[in-house]
């Protein structure tokens, strides 16, 4: 006799109707398995700009999907120098880099108002052993995390890195239903320079040149991509567009 789960709970219905469901844990599960997550996924209260979601060295307990807002991850070395590691948007997963050491190797700070859905990692690991779909989802997310971490490890030119960043942002915005040609940056230019391993002066000079060449238009933090084909050609030299497009996956 089959198991009867009854009517889905309000939380299940909320997960199923969420526009980010394909990027989240419920999107990998069949309806019956979804009930097992009921009551385990926590919808967090809003975290405002400048607040930490977790700090470097904190014990690792949850993996979280961003529902709203942008999060910057960064590390601090022994000399107190800050290195931006990534910018995370709705649908992105936080916490995967902490699985091995069971402590977060970096800080995660909100760049604007952020809400997340959290799931205890031990629960996710236990469920994935019984649910191949969830296990495949976790493996895919881990693979994407590794690809992002290695995206800037090659010895590419500053032009190529900036072009790859702009194309990656455009594709990520498009994947979330926003304009692929015009958007508002939530991160500072200092953060972008740190992420691209560039001096702030180098980034400013490159942006002025890109604007003079008609590749982008800049107005404060508003960016408009006007020369996508040329930027895409430059980005293709930066470890190939396959890695860049993983940002939008």
Kinemage of the C-alpha trace (Angstrom):
@kinemage 1
@onewidth
@group {chain A} dominant
@subgroup {mainchain}
@vectorlist {calphas} color= white
{ca unk a 1} P 0.000 0.000 0.000
{ca unk a 2} L 1.347 3.417 -0.918
{ca unk a 3} L 2.002 6.036 1.684
{ca unk a 4} L -0.537 8.838 1.893
{ca unk a 5} L 0.903 12.245 2.680
{ca unk a 6} L -2.360 14.189 2.678
{ca unk a 7} L -2.628 17.784 1.603
{ca unk a 8} L 0.668 19.677 1.394
{ca unk a 9} L 1.353 22.024 4.279
{ca unk a 10} L 1.519 25.796 3.906
{ca unk a 11} L 5.318 25.558 4.032
{ca unk a 12} L 5.375 22.944 1.256
{ca unk a 13} L 3.058 25.046 -0.887
{ca unk a 14} L 5.238 28.081 -0.275
{ca unk a 15} L 8.342 26.152 -1.368
{ca unk a 16} L 6.626 24.766 -4.465
{ca unk a 17} L 5.446 28.234 -5.540
{ca unk a 18} L 8.766 29.985 -4.847
{ca unk a 19} L 10.355 31.375 -8.048
{ca unk a 20} L 13.709 29.992 -6.856
{ca unk a 21} L 12.453 26.425 -6.385
{ca unk a 22} L 14.548 25.038 -9.260
{ca unk a 23} L 17.737 26.261 -7.527
{ca unk a 24} L 16.717 25.119 -4.064
{ca unk a 25} L 16.450 21.757 -2.312
{ca unk a 26} L 12.703 21.212 -2.934
{ca unk a 27} L 13.253 21.640 -6.665
{ca unk a 28} L 15.188 18.377 -6.721
{ca unk a 29} L 12.547 16.327 -4.905
{ca unk a 30} L 9.369 14.527 -5.803
{ca unk a 31} L 6.164 15.619 -4.072
{ca unk a 32} L 6.256 12.749 -1.583
{ca unk a 33} L 9.830 13.445 -0.526
{ca unk a 34} L 9.063 17.144 -0.157
{ca unk a 35} L 7.007 16.359 2.949
{ca unk a 36} L 10.162 15.132 4.680
{ca unk a 37} L 11.581 18.647 4.482
{ca unk a 38} L 8.451 20.153 5.977
{ca unk a 39} L 9.375 21.820 9.240
{ca unk a 40} L 13.111 21.388 8.626
{ca unk a 41} L 13.618 24.335 6.266
{ca unk a 42} L 13.792 27.607 8.169
{ca unk a 43} L 12.809 30.897 6.524
{ca unk a 44} L 15.038 33.429 8.263
{ca unk a 45} L 14.173 36.958 9.320
{ca unk a 46} L 15.585 39.768 7.146
{ca unk a 47} L 19.250 40.636 7.651
{ca unk a 48} L 20.095 44.225 6.752
{ca unk a 49} L 23.079 45.716 4.909
{ca unk a 50} L 26.281 45.451 6.907
{ca unk a 51} L 25.086 42.552 9.057
{ca unk a 52} L 26.850 39.191 9.100
{ca unk a 53} L 25.159 35.953 8.147
{ca unk a 54} L 28.194 34.138 9.549
{ca unk a 55} L 31.789 34.959 10.426
{ca unk a 56} L 35.088 33.321 9.597
{ca unk a 57} L 35.674 30.534 12.128
{ca unk a 58} L 32.031 30.135 13.132
{ca unk a 59} L 30.854 26.507 13.546
{ca unk a 60} L 29.163 25.189 10.411
{ca unk a 61} L 25.575 24.108 10.966
{ca unk a 62} L 23.400 25.100 7.991
{ca unk a 63} L 23.451 25.466 4.262
{ca unk a 64} L 21.304 28.351 3.113
{ca unk a 65} L 19.669 29.478 -0.109
{ca unk a 66} L 19.417 33.227 -0.640
{ca unk a 67} L 15.804 34.243 -1.253
{ca unk a 68} L 16.315 38.001 -1.424
{ca unk a 69} L 19.294 40.341 -1.632
{ca unk a 70} L 23.039 40.078 -2.236
{ca unk a 71} L 25.729 38.646 0.031
{ca unk a 72} L 29.471 39.208 -0.157
{ca unk a 73} L 31.829 36.517 1.083
{ca unk a 74} L 35.376 37.454 2.013
{ca unk a 75} L 38.306 36.227 4.064
{ca unk a 76} L 40.840 37.986 6.265
{ca unk a 77} L 44.444 36.743 6.200
{ca unk a 78} L 46.900 36.777 9.100
{ca unk a 79} L 48.109 40.237 8.122
{ca unk a 80} L 44.550 41.564 8.284
{ca unk a 81} L 44.144 41.903 4.522
{ca unk a 82} L 40.671 41.383 3.106
{ca unk a 83} L 40.059 39.282 -0.024
{ca unk a 84} L 36.632 39.284 -1.640
{ca unk a 85} L 35.703 35.728 -2.621
{ca unk a 86} L 32.303 36.154 -4.255
{ca unk a 87} L 28.988 37.926 -4.626
{ca unk a 88} L 25.940 35.747 -4.035
{ca unk a 89} L 22.457 36.439 -5.344
{ca unk a 90} L 18.959 34.904 -4.988
{ca unk a 91} L 19.140 31.183 -5.688
{ca unk a 92} L 22.796 30.891 -4.641
{ca unk a 93} L 23.837 28.566 -1.818
{ca unk a 94} L 25.902 29.647 1.192
{ca unk a 95} L 27.949 27.361 3.420
{ca unk a 96} L 29.238 24.645 1.101
{ca unk a 97} L 32.886 25.669 1.600
{ca unk a 98} L 32.580 24.862 5.311
{ca unk a 99} L 31.706 21.182 4.940
{ca unk a 100} L 35.241 19.808 5.281
{ca unk a 101} L 36.486 21.726 8.332
{ca unk a 102} L 32.998 22.159 9.856
{ca unk a 103} L 33.823 25.834 10.355
{ca unk a 104} L 33.210 28.696 7.979
{ca unk a 105} L 36.460 29.650 6.205
{ca unk a 106} L 35.130 33.113 5.343
{ca unk a 107} L 32.755 35.880 6.357
{ca unk a 108} L 29.364 36.435 4.735
{ca unk a 109} L 27.951 39.952 4.953
{ca unk a 110} L 24.704 41.367 3.578
{ca unk a 111} L 25.110 44.097 0.950
{ca unk a 112} L 21.407 44.969 1.162
{ca unk a 113} L 18.377 43.396 2.841
{ca unk a 114} L 18.813 39.615 2.720
{ca unk a 115} L 16.550 36.691 3.570
{ca unk a 116} L 17.457 33.022 3.294
{ca unk a 117} L 16.034 29.534 3.629
{ca unk a 118} L 18.231 27.361 5.867
{ca unk a 119} L 18.501 23.605 6.215
{ca unk a 120} L 20.724 21.862 8.799
{ca unk a 121} L 23.531 20.246 6.842
{ca unk a 122} L 23.418 16.998 8.815
{ca unk a 123} L 19.761 16.663 7.853
{ca unk a 124} L 20.571 17.399 4.202
{ca unk a 125} L 23.383 14.817 4.220
{ca unk a 126} L 21.169 12.182 5.833
{ca unk a 127} L 18.302 12.796 3.417
{ca unk a 128} L 20.615 12.795 0.391
{ca unk a 129} L 21.722 9.264 1.258
{ca unk a 130} L 18.115 8.156 0.696
{ca unk a 131} L 17.109 10.604 -2.037
{ca unk a 132} L 19.235 10.404 -5.200
{ca unk a 133} L 17.708 13.636 -6.516
{ca unk a 134} L 18.825 15.598 -3.474
{ca unk a 135} L 22.274 14.000 -3.564
{ca unk a 136} L 22.663 14.966 -7.227
{ca unk a 137} L 21.592 18.523 -6.376
{ca unk a 138} L 24.220 18.808 -3.631
{ca unk a 139} L 26.935 17.436 -5.924
{ca unk a 140} L 25.983 19.945 -8.622
{ca unk a 141} L 26.090 22.804 -6.137
{ca unk a 142} L 29.498 21.698 -4.868
{ca unk a 143} L 30.777 21.526 -8.449
{ca unk a 144} L 29.484 25.026 -9.168
{ca unk a 145} L 31.119 26.334 -5.997
{ca unk a 146} L 34.482 24.865 -7.026
{ca unk a 147} L 34.156 26.304 -10.534
{ca unk a 148} L 33.520 29.778 -9.144
{ca unk a 149} L 36.460 29.513 -6.767
{ca unk a 150} L 38.826 28.649 -9.626
{ca unk a 151} L 37.424 31.121 -12.158
{ca unk a 152} L 40.045 33.775 -11.388
{ca unk a 153} L 42.956 31.438 -10.712
{ca unk a 154} L 44.316 31.614 -14.264
{ca unk a 155} L 46.843 34.234 -15.324
{ca unk a 156} L 44.476 36.306 -17.439
{ca unk a 157} L 44.689 39.980 -18.235
{ca unk a 158} L 42.822 42.607 -16.245
{ca unk a 159} L 40.669 43.340 -19.318
{ca unk a 160} L 39.628 39.712 -19.601
{ca unk a 161} L 38.786 39.428 -15.909
{ca unk a 162} L 36.638 42.555 -15.935
{ca unk a 163} L 34.869 41.485 -19.138
{ca unk a 164} L 34.176 38.050 -17.614
{ca unk a 165} L 32.769 39.690 -14.490
{ca unk a 166} L 30.434 41.945 -16.506
{ca unk a 167} L 29.207 39.107 -18.736
{ca unk a 168} L 28.800 36.845 -15.710
{ca unk a 169} L 26.727 39.486 -13.931
{ca unk a 170} L 24.602 40.047 -17.043
{ca unk a 171} L 23.882 36.325 -17.352
{ca unk a 172} L 23.120 35.956 -13.654
{ca unk a 173} L 20.705 38.879 -13.759
{ca unk a 174} L 18.981 37.444 -16.848
{ca unk a 175} L 18.661 34.022 -15.189
{ca unk a 176} L 16.761 35.706 -12.360
{ca unk a 177} L 14.346 37.509 -14.655
{ca unk a 178} L 16.053 40.913 -14.675
{ca unk a 179} L 17.544 42.918 -17.519
{ca unk a 180} L 20.743 41.436 -18.903
{ca unk a 181} L 21.926 44.801 -20.178
{ca unk a 182} L 21.224 47.201 -17.329
{ca unk a 183} L 21.330 46.736 -13.586
{ca unk a 184} L 22.280 48.339 -10.259
{ca unk a 185} L 25.405 47.081 -8.524
{ca unk a 186} L 25.009 46.337 -4.822
{ca unk a 187} L 28.754 45.892 -4.302
{ca unk a 188} L 31.310 48.706 -4.198
{ca unk a 189} L 34.060 49.167 -6.768
{ca unk a 190} L 36.553 48.417 -3.997
{ca unk a 191} L 34.870 45.025 -3.505
{ca unk a 192} L 34.868 44.345 -7.253
{ca unk a 193} L 38.554 45.221 -7.477
{ca unk a 194} L 39.337 42.856 -4.606
{ca unk a 195} L 37.303 40.072 -6.221
{ca unk a 196} L 39.074 40.523 -9.570
{ca unk a 197} L 42.515 40.711 -7.893
{ca unk a 198} L 43.029 44.232 -9.237
{ca unk a 199} L 44.186 47.458 -7.635
{ca unk a 200} L 41.261 49.887 -7.257
{ca unk a 201} L 43.084 52.356 -9.514
{ca unk a 202} L 43.426 49.691 -12.207
{ca unk a 203} L 39.718 48.902 -12.064
{ca unk a 204} L 38.789 52.599 -12.317
{ca unk a 205} L 41.087 53.033 -15.300
{ca unk a 206} L 39.636 49.975 -17.046
{ca unk a 207} L 36.058 51.113 -16.450
{ca unk a 208} L 36.843 54.541 -17.895
{ca unk a 209} L 38.375 52.891 -20.964
{ca unk a 210} L 35.480 50.458 -21.381
{ca unk a 211} L 33.106 53.411 -21.201
{ca unk a 212} L 35.136 55.452 -23.711
{ca unk a 213} L 35.085 52.475 -26.110
{ca unk a 214} L 31.310 52.139 -25.828
{ca unk a 215} L 31.393 48.786 -24.056
{ca unk a 216} L 29.561 50.019 -20.947
{ca unk a 217} L 27.806 53.111 -19.636
{ca unk a 218} L 28.224 53.956 -15.959
{ca unk a 219} L 26.118 56.188 -13.742
{ca unk a 220} L 27.120 55.749 -10.112
{ca unk a 221} L 26.404 52.077 -9.391
{ca unk a 222} L 24.171 51.658 -12.422
{ca unk a 223} L 25.803 49.671 -15.221
{ca unk a 224} L 24.584 49.358 -18.794
{ca unk a 225} L 26.266 46.822 -21.078
{ca unk a 226} L 26.386 48.229 -24.603
{ca unk a 227} L 29.076 46.133 -26.270
{ca unk a 228} L 28.118 42.620 -25.215
{ca unk a 229} L 29.647 40.860 -28.231
{ca unk a 230} L 33.043 42.470 -27.692
{ca unk a 231} L 32.907 41.871 -23.950
{ca unk a 232} L 31.880 38.285 -24.566
{ca unk a 233} L 34.826 37.760 -26.897
{ca unk a 234} L 37.159 39.144 -24.233
{ca unk a 235} L 35.533 37.030 -21.532
{ca unk a 236} L 35.885 33.904 -23.661
{ca unk a 237} L 39.636 34.206 -23.276
{ca unk a 238} L 39.173 34.120 -19.502
{ca unk a 239} L 39.011 30.332 -19.067
{ca unk a 240} L 36.139 30.031 -21.549
{ca unk a 241} L 32.515 31.074 -21.376
{ca unk a 242} L 31.503 27.708 -19.938
{ca unk a 243} L 32.845 28.764 -16.550
{ca unk a 244} L 31.274 32.202 -16.816
{ca unk a 245} L 27.888 30.732 -17.642
{ca unk a 246} L 28.048 28.553 -14.519
{ca unk a 247} L 27.462 31.800 -12.631
{ca unk a 248} L 23.959 31.834 -14.112
{ca unk a 249} L 23.302 28.107 -13.645
